[in-house]
């Protein structure tokens, strides 16, 4: 065993040991779509006193955190998103109405002078001249006893409250009181406000100060008779007294402190997932992963025999390493992320397949070479394609993270970790195992068991038939054009069924104790005033209801209408997207696709020729249009999860094209005077075995996800199945013909040949034709 192999073996053992330790001692962090709960996105709005910027949004977030912590929600998560959005995650909170109560009333807290008994309708406003000549309105609201009061304009906002605490005053016998502490500037205004109130007689309503939250007076204390006119109350030691019970005092303090939002907020997105749906998704994904991974391991073992079995061991190690990385880094595992983890298992075999196919070529060209030498040459020859193909997938993962939202970000993180772990698995673990095995006398003596001593059935069949696929490249481009036309017709004729994530609205999935036919459900909802509701089946007898704008009270009424027909009705899933957010997500999806195409074009242009880059991107656009068109013809929903699948297909499509063009570049550099069409034919024949074997590995996983992954992952798996099949076709029969057509107008010379280390140009030894496949390659 060489020193390099020893180093790889020690490194692999160390990484596996750490991964096993993390797996045994740490638990994964599950997203709400897996553990159940409610996720809300709050949009901060400008107010009269504050602008919705990063600083004020952070203050609003902290106020919301204090309120939620005080109400005892288990392990809530609040984070700022961008400049003016707050993401609130509430585990185990299944009712959005309850979630709204947990977050609390979001209107700004305000302090008003009482101008006397109510003289108009409650809630009405009256214009008064405020500062800087602006019109301001003072409301008419009922006090705690229901008496109507006319209030002046707001003198203080809740942003000025520094703290509010409830305490029992045993010394002065005042009972439970609420103490207020204001920030410096607000404190001076509080002193002026109470000083003005103190100028009125003791029994006069005008001696009171009203504290208003969400158009409701939560307290209207009278300024103490001991306070002189104009003196006012100090800002740091103000107490509200009254016949408070302990609970009433604590609630008032909580409302004053927790209700002091610097900015008003609006719910623009809301997602609720029941715990049973998340548990079912985990179980289904686990089954799909086990069955798909077992089928993939069996497949590569049959194709590559002993070395394939060792690659399967490395595949298991990959699963352990990537899972430990997800847990150790604290990545929130969402449903799309879980699917990405499963998908990456199938894609992890790609590097092993590239290496083994290269090693097979080396054995065929140099029958006397040792297995170890052939493997080393295979790893060296495959490195360029492995690096480029994985970089393109990482680009797609990065775009998912930076341009996606919610669970799609989790998919991008999971995919990126999977790509890095798969490279380590193939280039370190699998290499160490196969090199150790290749040094064995038994494996060398019985060459039929190692998996690379013979060319393989697919390669042998291709070499025997020697198809000239690139003889008429324009014919393949006409076939690809016809497929695109069919897809565009589907988009135009059938239309794209955009999900609520892109259109705005509400999508709720219900489970009823008694089966309910769709028509009966539609009639029941129409009778209840929901005539615009779209009702469809959602698998396992569940009902899916899609509406326009619908608040939480409306959803409660809708569920009650269904319960009359179906008995006990349980909400399985709930998605609410505001119209403005839907427009933004739809726009961002198009931007993500545009950036994906541009970045891939730029990367390929740097790594290859501009003709290869344009041809690869053309094939990529071909795949995107056909996938969208297929979903249009099938009537499937295009949503954020579909976008994740689409960007993954982009990475996979370019991945395949990179492998083919990498071989074209290599062979063309060795035979610069050979017609490019002939070079392309040989490159395609040499890379098709890799393409077929890698595609089969991914297809096993995707079929398992589609069949066993449940309804939540069915469309995701279907999109990837279509995309991978189309991407495999286009990387060979669209990208390569397009490159041949473009090269006819290109004046750039063929790529320069890379000289092997130590080889001298003046050797008299006969050279083998680099394009001579015969039965040896």
VENSULTA-V455769 format. One record per residue. RES is the residue in one small letter. SS is DSSP state (helix for helix, strand for strand, loop for the rest). PSI is psi in degrees with one decimal (999 if undefined). OMEGA is omega as a letter, one per 30 degrees, with the letter a starting at -180 (none if undefined). Layout:
BEGIN
RES&SS&PSI&OMEGA ; RES&SS&PSI&OMEGA
END
This chain:
BEGIN
x&loop&126.5&a ; x&loop&166.5&l ; x&helix&-40.5&l ; x&helix&-40.6&l ; x&helix&-39.2&l ; x&helix&-43.4&l ; x&helix&-44.0&l ; x&helix&-41.7&a ; x&helix&-42.1&l ; x&helix&-43.2&l ; x&helix&-43.3&l ; x&helix&-43.0&l ; x&helix&-40.5&a ; x&helix&-45.4&l ; x&helix&-41.5&l ; x&helix&-37.7&l ; x&helix&-45.2&l ; x&helix&-40.5&a ; x&helix&-42.3&l ; x&helix&-39.3&l ; x&helix&-44.3&l ; x&helix&-43.2&a ; x&helix&-38.3&a ; x&helix&-23.5&a ; x&helix&-13.4&a ; x&loop&150.3&l ; x&loop&149.0&l ; x&loop&151.5&l ; x&strand&109.2&a ; x&strand&139.6&l ; x&loop&168.0&a ; x&helix&-25.9&l ; x&helix&-9.4&l ; x&helix&-32.8&a ; x&helix&-10.6&a ; x&loop&143.1&l ; x&strand&-168.6&a ; x&strand&135.4&l ; x&strand&128.3&l ; x&strand&142.6&l ; x&strand&119.4&a ; x&strand&132.6&l ; x&strand&117.7&l ; x&strand&142.3&a ; x&loop&152.4&l ; x&loop&146.5&l ; x&loop&179.4&l ; x&loop&-24.4&a ; x&loop&-10.3&a ; x&loop&149.7&l ; x&loop&142.7&a ; x&loop&79.2&l ; x&loop&-173.5&a ; x&helix&-44.0&a ; x&helix&-48.6&a ; x&helix&-32.5&l ; x&helix&-37.5&l ; x&helix&-40.1&l ; x&helix&-40.7&l ; x&helix&-41.4&l ; x&helix&-43.1&a ; x&helix&-38.0&l ; x&helix&-44.4&l ; x&helix&-38.5&l ; x&helix&-42.1&l ; x&helix&-42.0&a ; x&helix&-45.3&a ; x&helix&-40.7&l ; x&helix&-38.8&a ; x&helix&-28.1&a ; x&loop&-1.1&l ; x&loop&28.9&l ; x&loop&134.1&a ; x&loop&122.5&l ; x&loop&55.1&l ; x&loop&156.3&l ; x&strand&125.5&l ; x&strand&127.0&l ; x&strand&150.3&l ; x&strand&140.1&l ; x&strand&114.9&a ; x&loop&-153.7&a ; x&loop&-34.6&a ; x&loop&27.4&l ; x&strand&149.0&l ; x&strand&128.5&l ; x&strand&124.1&a ; x&strand&123.0&l ; x&strand&124.2&a ; x&strand&96.4&l ; x&strand&144.4&l ; x&loop&3.9&l ; x&loop&106.5&a ; x&loop&-23.7&a ; x&loop&115.8&l ; x&helix&-30.5&l ; x&helix&-40.8&l ; x&helix&-39.2&l ; x&helix&-40.3&l ; x&helix&-36.4&l ; x&helix&-36.0&l ; x&helix&-45.2&l ; x&helix&-34.8&l ; x&loop&170.3&l ; x&loop&132.6&a ; x&loop&2.9&l ; x&loop&159.1&a ; x&loop&141.7&l ; x&loop&142.0&a ; x&strand&154.0&a ; x&strand&130.8&a ; x&strand&148.5&l ; x&strand&139.6&l ; x&strand&125.6&a ; x&strand&0.8&l ; x&strand&-178.0&l ; x&strand&153.4&a ; x&loop&131.9&a ; x&loop&-5.9&a ; x&loop&-169.4&l ; x&loop&144.3&l ; x&loop&138.7&l ; x&loop&-13.4&a ; x&loop&161.8&l ; x&strand&154.8&l ; x&strand&140.7&a ; x&strand&136.2&l ; x&strand&153.9&l ; x&strand&127.2&l ; x&loop&-164.2&a ; x&helix&149.8&l ; x&helix&22.2&l ; x&helix&8.3&a ; x&loop&143.4&l ; x&strand&134.4&l ; x&strand&152.8&a ; x&strand&131.1&l ; x&strand&131.5&a ; x&strand&166.6&l ; x&strand&115.9&a ; x&strand&154.8&l ; x&strand&143.3&l ; x&loop&-167.8&a ; x&loop&-28.0&l ; x&loop&1.7&l ; x&loop&-0.5&l ; x&loop&136.4&a ; x&strand&134.3&l ; x&strand&139.5&l ; x&strand&125.2&a ; x&strand&146.5&l ; x&strand&179.0&l ; x&strand&160.1&a ; x&strand&127.7&l ; x&strand&-27.1&a ; x&strand&145.7&l ; x&strand&167.2&l ; x&helix&-19.8&l ; x&helix&-20.7&a ; x&helix&-11.6&a ; x&strand&122.0&l ; x&strand&-39.4&a ; x&strand&154.5&l ; x&strand&124.3&a ; x&strand&148.0&l ; x&strand&136.5&a ; x&strand&155.1&l ; x&strand&122.4&a ; x&strand&94.6&a ; x&loop&-26.1&a ; x&loop&-47.4&a ; x&loop&-1.2&l ; x&loop&23.6&a ; x&loop&-5.3&a ; x&strand&-148.0&a ; x&strand&131.6&l ; x&strand&163.6&l ; x&strand&120.4&a ; x&strand&135.9&a ; x&strand&141.4&l ; x&strand&125.5&a ; x&strand&156.8&l ; x&loop&164.8&a ; x&helix&-54.8&a ; x&helix&-42.8&l ; x&helix&-33.2&l ; x&helix&-38.2&l ; x&helix&-39.4&l ; x&helix&-36.2&l ; x&helix&-40.3&l ; x&helix&-42.1&l ; x&helix&-42.4&a ; x&helix&-46.7&a ; x&helix&-28.9&l ; x&helix&-38.7&l ; x&helix&-40.0&l ; x&helix&-34.2&a ; x&loop&-11.3&l ; x&loop&-8.3&a ; x&loop&156.4&a ; x&loop&160.4&a ; x&loop&-41.6&a ; x&loop&-1.0&a ; x&loop&134.2&l ; x&helix&-25.2&a ; x&helix&-8.6&l ; x&helix&0.5&a ; x&strand&157.9&l ; x&strand&128.3&a ; x&strand&131.8&l ; x&strand&116.7&a ; x&strand&133.3&l ; x&strand&124.6&l ; x&loop&50.1&l ; x&loop&31.9&l ; x&strand&131.1&l ; x&strand&114.6&l ; x&strand&-16.9&l ; x&strand&141.9&l ; x&loop&67.4&a ; x&loop&153.2&l ; x&strand&140.4&l ; x&loop&134.0&a ; x&loop&141.7&l ; x&loop&-22.1&a ; x&loop&-10.8&a ; x&loop&126.3&a ; x&loop&154.3&l ; x&loop&128.4&l ; x&loop&-14.9&a ; x&loop&-49.2&l ; x&loop&170.9&a ; x&loop&144.3&l ; x&loop&150.9&a ; x&loop&-17.9&a ; x&loop&-4.4&a ; x&loop&33.3&a ; x&strand&135.7&l ; x&strand&139.0&l ; x&strand&121.1&a ; x&strand&162.5&a ; x&strand&-175.9&a ; x&strand&62.3&a ; x&strand&140.3&l ; x&loop&171.4&a ; x&helix&-44.7&a ; x&helix&-40.5&a ; x&helix&-39.9&l ; x&helix&-44.0&l ; x&helix&-40.1&a ; x&helix&-41.5&l ; x&helix&-42.6&l ; x&helix&-40.5&l ; x&helix&-42.5&a ; x&helix&-40.3&a ; x&helix&-45.8&a ; x&helix&-50.2&a ; x&helix&-24.1&a ; x&loop&-0.6&a ; x&loop&64.3&l ; x&loop&126.0&l ; x&loop&-25.4&a ; x&loop&145.1&l ; x&loop&147.6&a ; x&strand&154.6&a ; x&strand&137.1&l ; x&strand&114.2&l ; x&strand&-15.5&l ; x&strand&139.9&a ; x&strand&126.3&l ; x&strand&129.7&l ; x&strand&131.3&l ; x&strand&130.4&l ; x&loop&150.4&a ; x&helix&-30.4&a ; x&helix&-35.8&l ; x&helix&-42.0&l ; x&helix&-43.4&l ; x&helix&-40.3&l ; x&helix&-38.3&l ; x&helix&-40.1&l ; x&helix&-47.2&a ; x&helix&-44.5&a ; x&helix&-42.4&l ; x&helix&-38.1&l ; x&helix&-43.6&l ; x&helix&-44.1&l ; x&helix&-40.0&a ; x&helix&-45.7&a ; x&helix&-48.5&a ; x&helix&-45.4&l ; x&helix&-43.2&l ; x&helix&-39.2&l ; x&helix&-42.4&l ; x&helix&-40.0&l ; x&helix&-44.6&l ; x&helix&-42.3&l ; x&helix&-40.5&a ; x&helix&-49.6&a ; x&helix&-25.8&l ; x&helix&-41.2&l ; x&helix&-41.4&a ; x&helix&-43.3&a ; x&helix&8.2&l ; x&helix&-126.0&a ; x&helix&-46.6&a ; x&helix&-33.2&l ; x&helix&-39.0&l ; x&helix&-38.8&l ; x&helix&-36.1&l ; x&helix&-33.8&l ; x&helix&-37.2&l ; x&helix&-42.8&l ; x&helix&-31.9&l ; x&helix&-41.5&l ; x&helix&-39.7&l ; x&helix&-37.6&l ; x&helix&-45.3&l ; x&helix&-41.7&l ; x&helix&-44.3&a ; x&helix&-46.6&a ; x&helix&-38.6&l ; x&helix&-42.6&l ; x&helix&-36.4&l ; x&helix&-42.0&l ; x&helix&-43.9&a ; x&helix&-46.1&a ; x&helix&-35.7&l ; x&loop&-3.6&l ; x&loop&26.0&l ; x&loop&131.7&l ; x&strand&119.5&a ; x&strand&110.3&l ; x&loop&175.0&l ; x&helix&-48.7&l ; x&helix&-35.7&l ; x&helix&-39.5&l ; x&helix&-41.7&l ; x&helix&-38.3&l ; x&helix&-38.4&l ; x&helix&-43.9&l ; x&helix&-43.2&a ; x&helix&-40.8&a ; x&helix&-24.2&l ; x&helix&-45.5&l ; x&helix&-36.8&a ; x&helix&-15.6&a ; x&loop&-21.0&a ; x&helix&-10.9&a ; x&helix&-47.6&a ; x&helix&-39.7&l ; x&helix&-42.6&a ; x&helix&-43.7&l ; x&helix&-44.9&a ; x&helix&-47.3&a ; x&helix&-38.3&l ; x&helix&-37.5&l ; x&helix&-42.4&l ; x&helix&-37.3&l ; x&helix&-41.5&l ; x&helix&-42.4&l ; x&helix&-41.4&l ; x&helix&-39.3&a ; x&helix&-38.3&a ; x&helix&-29.3&a ; x&loop&77.8&a ; x&loop&-27.1&a ; x&loop&-5.1&a ; x&loop&146.4&l ; x&loop&158.2&l ; x&helix&-40.2&l ; x&helix&-42.6&l ; x&helix&-40.1&l ; x&helix&-41.3&l ; x&helix&-44.8&l ; x&helix&-44.0&l ; x&helix&-35.9&l ; x&helix&-44.1&l ; x&helix&-39.3&l ; x&helix&-43.0&a ; x&helix&-29.5&a ; x&helix&-11.8&a ; x&helix&-44.5&a ; x&helix&-47.1&a ; x&helix&-39.1&l ; x&helix&-47.1&a ; x&helix&-49.8&a ; x&helix&-43.4&a ; x&helix&-36.9&l ; x&helix&-31.3&l ; x&helix&-41.2&l ; x&helix&-36.9&l ; x&helix&-38.2&l ; x&helix&-34.5&l ; x&helix&-44.9&l ; x&helix&-40.8&l ; x&helix&-41.2&l ; x&helix&-40.1&l ; x&helix&-38.2&l ; x&helix&-40.2&a ; x&helix&-46.5&a ; x&helix&-28.4&a ; x&helix&-12.7&l ; x&loop&179.7&l ; x&loop&150.3&l ; x&loop&-130.7&a ; x&helix&-25.4&a ; x&helix&-34.7&l ; x&helix&-43.2&l ; x&helix&-37.2&l ; x&helix&-41.9&l ; x&helix&-42.9&l ; x&helix&-45.9&a ; x&helix&-42.3&a ; x&helix&-41.3&l ; x&helix&-45.6&l ; x&helix&-39.7&l ; x&helix&-40.5&l ; x&helix&-46.6&a ; x&helix&-43.8&l ; x&helix&-35.7&l ; x&helix&-37.0&l ; x&helix&-41.6&l ; x&helix&-41.2&l ; x&helix&-44.2&a ; x&helix&-43.7&a ; x&helix&-14.1&l ; x&helix&-60.4&a ; x&helix&-54.6&a ; x&helix&-37.3&a ; x&helix&-43.1&l ; x&helix&-44.6&a ; x&helix&-45.8&a ; x&helix&-35.7&l ; x&helix&-37.7&l ; x&helix&-43.6&l ; x&helix&-38.8&a ; x&helix&-25.0&l ; x&loop&-4.9&a ; x&loop&137.5&l ; x&helix&-36.8&a ; x&helix&-46.3&a ; x&helix&-37.0&l ; x&helix&-34.7&a ; x&helix&-37.8&l ; x&loop&79.2&a ; x&helix&-20.4&a ; x&helix&-13.7&a ; x&helix&-11.2&a ; x&loop&-27.4&l ; x&loop&-11.0&a ; x&loop&-2.0&a ; x&loop&-19.3&a ; x&loop&152.2&a ; x&loop&-21.8&a ; x&loop&154.0&a ; x&helix&-43.1&a ; x&helix&-45.5&a ; x&helix&-40.9&l ; x&helix&-43.1&l ; x&helix&-42.3&l ; x&helix&-41.0&l ; x&helix&-36.2&a ; x&helix&-41.5&a ; x&helix&-31.0&l ; x&loop&61.0&a ; x&loop&141.1&l ; x&loop&76.5&a ; x&loop&-29.2&a ; x&loop&17.2&a ; x&loop&-38.7&l ; x&loop&78.8&a ; x&helix&-31.1&a ; x&helix&-27.3&l ; x&helix&-41.9&l ; x&helix&-36.1&l ; x&helix&-33.0&l ; x&helix&-38.6&l ; x&helix&-44.8&l ; x&helix&-39.5&l ; x&helix&-40.4&l ; x&helix&-40.5&l ; x&helix&-41.0&l ; x&helix&-41.1&l ; x&helix&-43.8&l ; x&helix&-41.9&l ; x&helix&-43.4&l ; x&helix&-38.0&l ; x&helix&-40.5&l ; x&helix&-40.4&l ; x&helix&-40.0&a ; x&helix&-45.7&a ; x&helix&-50.5&a ; x&loop&-29.9&a ; x&loop&156.6&l ; x&loop&123.7&a ; x&strand&85.8&a ; x&strand&135.8&l ; x&loop&170.0&a ; x&helix&-21.2&l ; x&helix&-29.5&a ; x&helix&-18.2&a ; x&helix&-19.6&a ; x&loop&157.0&a ; x&strand&-161.5&a ; x&strand&136.5&l ; x&strand&119.1&a ; x&strand&137.4&l ; x&strand&128.4&a ; x&strand&149.5&l ; x&strand&125.9&a ; x&strand&150.3&a ; x&loop&-25.5&l ; x&loop&140.2&l ; x&loop&137.7&l ; x&loop&124.9&l ; x&loop&150.8&a ; x&helix&-42.8&a ; x&helix&-40.3&l ; x&helix&-39.4&l ; x&helix&-40.8&l ; x&helix&-42.4&l ; x&helix&-42.6&a ; x&helix&-41.1&l ; x&helix&-36.7&l ; x&helix&-41.6&l ; x&helix&-28.4&a ; x&loop&4.2&l ; x&loop&11.1&l ; x&loop&57.3&a ; x&loop&-21.2&a ; x&loop&2.8&a ; x&loop&134.9&l ; x&strand&122.6&a ; x&strand&129.5&l ; x&strand&166.0&l ; x&strand&150.1&a ; x&loop&27.0&l ; x&loop&143.4&l ; x&loop&29.2&l ; x&loop&1.5&l ; x&loop&161.2&l ; x&strand&138.4&l ; x&strand&127.0&a ; x&strand&126.6&l ; x&strand&129.0&a ; x&strand&176.0&l ; x&loop&-142.7&l ; x&loop&127.5&a ; x&loop&120.2&a ; x&loop&179.3&a ; x&helix&-33.9&l ; x&helix&-38.4&l ; x&helix&-38.6&l ; x&helix&-37.5&l ; x&helix&-41.4&l ; x&helix&-37.6&l ; x&helix&-42.4&l ; x&helix&-37.2&l ; x&helix&-37.0&l ; x&helix&-39.7&l ; x&helix&-33.7&a ; x&helix&-28.0&l ; x&helix&-29.0&l ; x&helix&-38.5&a ; x&helix&7.5&a ; x&loop&-146.3&a ; x&loop&123.5&a ; x&strand&120.9&a ; x&strand&135.5&l ; x&strand&122.7&a ; x&strand&-39.2&a ; x&strand&145.8&a ; x&strand&124.6&l ; x&strand&125.2&l ; x&strand&121.6&l ; x&strand&124.1&l ; x&loop&152.1&a ; x&helix&-37.6&a ; x&helix&-38.0&l ; x&helix&-37.0&l ; x&helix&-44.3&l ; x&helix&-41.6&a ; x&helix&-43.7&l ; x&helix&-39.5&l ; x&helix&-40.9&l ; x&helix&-42.2&l ; x&helix&-32.9&l ; x&helix&-43.6&l ; x&helix&-38.9&l ; x&helix&-41.1&l ; x&helix&-43.3&l ; x&helix&-43.2&l ; x&helix&-44.6&l ; x&helix&-38.8&l ; x&helix&-45.6&a ; x&helix&-44.1&a ; x&helix&-45.3&a ; x&helix&-43.7&l ; x&helix&-40.5&l ; x&helix&-46.9&a ; x&helix&-43.6&a ; x&helix&-45.9&a ; x&helix&-34.1&l ; x&helix&-35.2&l ; x&helix&-43.7&a ; x&helix&-29.4&a ; x&loop&-157.7&l ; x&loop&158.1&a ; x&helix&-31.8&l ; x&helix&-40.3&l ; x&helix&-39.4&a ; x&helix&-47.0&a ; x&helix&-40.4&l ; x&helix&-41.2&l ; x&helix&-43.5&l ; x&helix&-35.4&l ; x&helix&-42.5&l ; x&helix&-35.9&l ; x&helix&-48.3&l ; x&helix&-39.1&l ; x&helix&-45.2&a ; x&helix&-41.1&a ; x&helix&-46.7&a ; x&helix&-43.6&a ; x&helix&-39.3&l ; x&helix&-44.3&l ; x&helix&-42.0&l ; x&helix&-38.3&l ; x&helix&-42.1&l ; x&helix&-31.9&l ; x&helix&-46.7&l ; x&helix&-36.7&a ; x&helix&-10.5&a ; x&loop&20.2&a ; x&loop&156.2&a ; x&strand&134.7&l ; x&strand&110.5&a ; x&loop&-163.2&a ; x&helix&-35.2&l ; x&helix&-37.6&l ; x&helix&-39.5&l ; x&helix&-40.7&l ; x&helix&-44.0&l ; x&helix&-39.2&a ; x&helix&-45.2&l ; x&helix&-30.8&l ; x&helix&-40.7&l ; x&helix&-38.0&l ; x&helix&-47.4&l ; x&helix&-40.8&a ; x&helix&-42.6&a ; x&helix&-47.4&l ; x&helix&-36.3&l ; x&helix&-50.2&l ; x&helix&-44.0&a ; x&helix&-37.9&l ; x&helix&-43.3&a ; x&helix&-44.1&a ; x&helix&-47.5&a ; x&helix&-28.9&l ; x&helix&-40.1&l ; x&helix&-38.3&l ; x&helix&-46.7&a ; x&helix&-44.1&a ; x&helix&-48.4&a ; x&helix&-36.6&l ; x&helix&-36.4&l ; x&helix&-29.8&l ; x&helix&-21.7&a ; x&loop&72.1&a ; x&loop&-21.6&a ; x&loop&-3.6&a ; x&loop&141.2&l ; x&loop&137.6&a ; x&helix&-33.7&l ; x&helix&-39.0&l ; x&helix&-41.8&l ; x&helix&-44.9&a ; x&helix&-39.7&l ; x&helix&-46.5&a ; x&helix&-39.7&l ; x&helix&-42.6&l ; x&helix&-45.1&a ; x&helix&-37.7&a ; x&helix&-26.5&a ; x&helix&-13.7&a ; x&helix&-41.5&l ; x&helix&-41.3&l ; x&helix&-44.2&a ; x&helix&-44.3&a ; x&helix&-46.8&a ; x&helix&-39.5&l ; x&helix&-44.0&l ; x&helix&-38.9&l ; x&helix&-40.3&l ; x&helix&-43.3&l ; x&helix&-37.6&a ; x&helix&-36.7&l ; x&helix&-45.8&a ; x&helix&-45.0&a ; x&helix&-39.0&l ; x&helix&-40.2&l ; x&helix&-40.8&l ; x&helix&-42.3&a ; x&helix&-38.9&a ; x&helix&-40.1&a ; x&helix&-11.6&a ; x&loop&-5.5&l ; x&loop&174.3&a ; x&helix&-30.6&a ; x&helix&-29.6&a ; x&helix&0.3&a ; x&helix&-49.7&a ; x&helix&-36.3&l ; x&helix&-49.1&a ; x&helix&-38.9&l ; x&helix&-43.2&l ; x&helix&-42.0&l ; x&helix&-36.6&l ; x&helix&-49.4&l ; x&helix&-45.1&a ; x&helix&-41.2&a ; x&helix&-40.2&l ; x&helix&-46.5&l ; x&helix&-39.2&l ; x&helix&-37.6&l ; x&helix&-43.1&l ; x&helix&-48.6&a ; x&helix&-30.8&a ; x&helix&-26.1&l ; x&helix&-48.6&a ; x&helix&4.9&l ; x&loop&-51.0&a ; x&helix&-48.2&a ; x&helix&-48.7&l ; x&helix&-38.2&l ; x&helix&-38.7&l ; x&helix&-39.1&l ; x&helix&-41.4&l ; x&helix&-42.2&a ; x&helix&-35.5&a ; x&helix&-22.8&l ; x&loop&-25.7&l ; x&loop&0.4&a ; x&loop&139.0&l ; x&loop&5.2&a ; x&loop&140.5&a ; x&loop&162.3&l ; x&loop&158.6&a ; x&loop&148.4&a ; x&loop&147.2&a ; x&loop&136.8&l ; x&loop&124.2&a ; x&loop&138.4&l ; x&loop&144.7&a ; x&loop&131.7&l ; x&loop&-5.7&a ; x&loop&135.0&l ; x&loop&139.5&a ; x&loop&-20.4&a ; x&loop&15.9&a ; x&loop&139.2&l ; x&loop&2.3&a ; x&loop&140.0&l ; x&loop&137.8&a ; x&loop&140.9&l ; x&loop&140.7&l ; x&loop&118.5&a ; x&loop&-18.9&a ; x&loop&5.9&a ; x&loop&102.1&l ; x&loop&-55.9&a ; x&loop&-143.4&l ; x&loop&11.5&a ; x&loop&-17.8&a ; x&loop&999&none
END
